[in-house]
Amino acid sequence: MEKILFRSTNRKAPCVTFKQALLKGQAPDYGLYMPEIIPKIQKEKIKEFAHMLYYEVAFEIVKLFAQDEIPQKELLELCEQAYNFPVPVEKIDDKIYILYLDKGPTASFKDFAARLMARMMNWFASKEGINLTVLVATSGDTGGAVADAFFGLGNIQVVVLFPLEEVTDMQRKQMTTLGENISAVGVKGTFDDCQALVKRVFIDNEFSKKNLTSANSINFGRLLPQSVYYFKAYADIGDESLIFSVPSGNFGNLMGGVFAREMGLAVKKFIVAVNENDEFPIFLETGNYKPVVPSKKCSSNAMNVGHPSNLARLVDLYGGWLTDERDANGNVIEKGVLKITPDMEKLRRDFISFSISNREVDEVIRNVYDKYKIMIEPHGAVGFAAALKANYNGCVCCLETAHPAKFPEKIREVLNMEPPVPDCLAWLMEKKEKFTIIENNYQQLKEFLYEISDTCS
Ligand SMILES: *Cc1c(COP(=O)(O)O)cnc(C)c1O
């Protein structure tokens, strides 16, 4: 088997192994890692996935990339530990399915990636006897999923940055009540500010000797596990007309699907469903890319992204080059510059994209409840609304990416009901919160990082 190496989308960094891509997160030239070769899975094999357990399917896919870097027996165990919850797909209408990705411990689809990535990172860290610090910016759901996934893993310290005013109480509590190796930092700014702060740490020479890594969706380790449910759902549904509608923010979820297709999953199209941050549908239509700055605040708060970090990967895969313009010190001068335009015709064949307004989200939450007695939350609703707009004549699988109980205010407002609260969220309410508040100021973040690295060394 040929060894799979990972190259940077910015083309100026050396290729690295799976382990290095996982532990580094971002390439030193600020690019994102892409596999040089994408292994293929045969059609017959994909059919068999319908008769396998979820974690077994995960193992079959991840092992193609991990190759010999994690022994197979141990990788299978990591998959089994990561995926100890159901992944149901429900047929709700003649041609509409819902894939529920909200049954993990933090009731968000981000559990899928975070739980396996955490276990793989911990496996490498403990094998090498090193301590890692994972630094992550969250718009809401990543922080909780990452915190939960790494909680109690001895070789890893986690720092989560979240926009103080943009997360719900429940989302905040998922990050601030764990303690131990998990530190939460509330930033007086937007999600984009949090992301920018994290990116600065990674390019800061002062931190270059620390084993810092990112758990944001720029990490290839966050994407790969998200290919798995596309395979599993496709096999379970067993209909060749099936396409997916993906509620999208940073396009990590979407890229999971795109890699699944590159690996051989015969999905004709993806519906890229975005909220009022409409840079992508406009790009698809016009070929001109312009980030939405600042990003708009919508009810699907985990998708309030005006410049999706994984778009660089999508553009790369279609022969283009999207990057941020930087000065000599690595500071971003201009976000999202299209240096080489990708094959727009091919992109338009493979993707359709809709921007869904807050009003449409409310409507669809109400309509889905009235028609099917199913409660969906704002992110899933963006995907559902886009699926309806696409007016596709085959089957559509809508990804439900969070549990409605994470957005009780919205459900109350639209449906005048209380969402049922799953156990994993219920016990949060009683727990004590602990977090640090900083301004949108890099110096303050640095001081905080030095403080915690003193306490753990
Ligand atoms: C993060 C998130 C999304 C967006 O996923 P991306 O991978 O960033 O596109 C959608 N829904 C929920 C609930 C999320 O937490």
Ligand as a Chemical Component Dictionary entry (heavy atoms), coordinates in Angstrom:
data_LIG
# 
_chem_comp.id                   LIG 
_chem_comp.type                 NON-POLYMER 
_chem_comp.pdbx_formal_charge   0 
_chem_comp.three_letter_code    LIG 
# 
loop_
_chem_comp_atom.comp_id 
_chem_comp_atom.atom_id 
_chem_comp_atom.alt_atom_id 
_chem_comp_atom.type_symbol 
_chem_comp_atom.charge 
_chem_comp_atom.model_Cartn_x 
_chem_comp_atom.model_Cartn_y 
_chem_comp_atom.model_Cartn_z 
_chem_comp_atom.pdbx_ordinal 
LIG C1 C1 C 0 -20.783 23.252 13.974 1  
LIG C2 C2 C 0 -22.189 23.046 13.678 2  
LIG C3 C3 C 0 -22.670 23.133 12.369 3  
LIG C4 C4 C 0 -21.786 23.541 11.214 4  
LIG O1 O1 O 0 -20.836 22.568 10.914 5  
LIG P1 P1 P 0 -19.542 22.946 10.061 6  
LIG O2 O2 O 0 -18.742 21.713 10.041 7  
LIG O3 O3 O 0 -18.851 24.067 10.780 8  
LIG O4 O4 O 0 -20.014 23.366 8.724  9  
LIG C5 C5 C 0 -23.997 22.840 12.146 10 
LIG N1 N1 N 0 -24.821 22.528 13.161 11 
LIG C6 C6 C 0 -24.401 22.437 14.418 12 
LIG C7 C7 C 0 -25.361 22.102 15.488 13 
LIG C8 C8 C 0 -23.072 22.682 14.727 14 
LIG O5 O5 O 0 -22.659 22.602 15.973 15 
# 
loop_
_chem_comp_bond.comp_id 
_chem_comp_bond.atom_id_1 
_chem_comp_bond.atom_id_2 
_chem_comp_bond.value_order 
_chem_comp_bond.pdbx_ordinal 
LIG C1 C2 SING 1  
LIG C2 C3 SING 2  
LIG C2 C8 DOUB 3  
LIG C3 C4 SING 4  
LIG C3 C5 DOUB 5  
LIG C4 O1 SING 6  
LIG O1 P1 SING 7  
LIG P1 O2 DOUB 8  
LIG P1 O3 SING 9  
LIG P1 O4 SING 10 
LIG C5 N1 SING 11 
LIG N1 C6 DOUB 12 
LIG C6 C7 SING 13 
LIG C6 C8 SING 14 
LIG C8 O5 SING 15 
# 
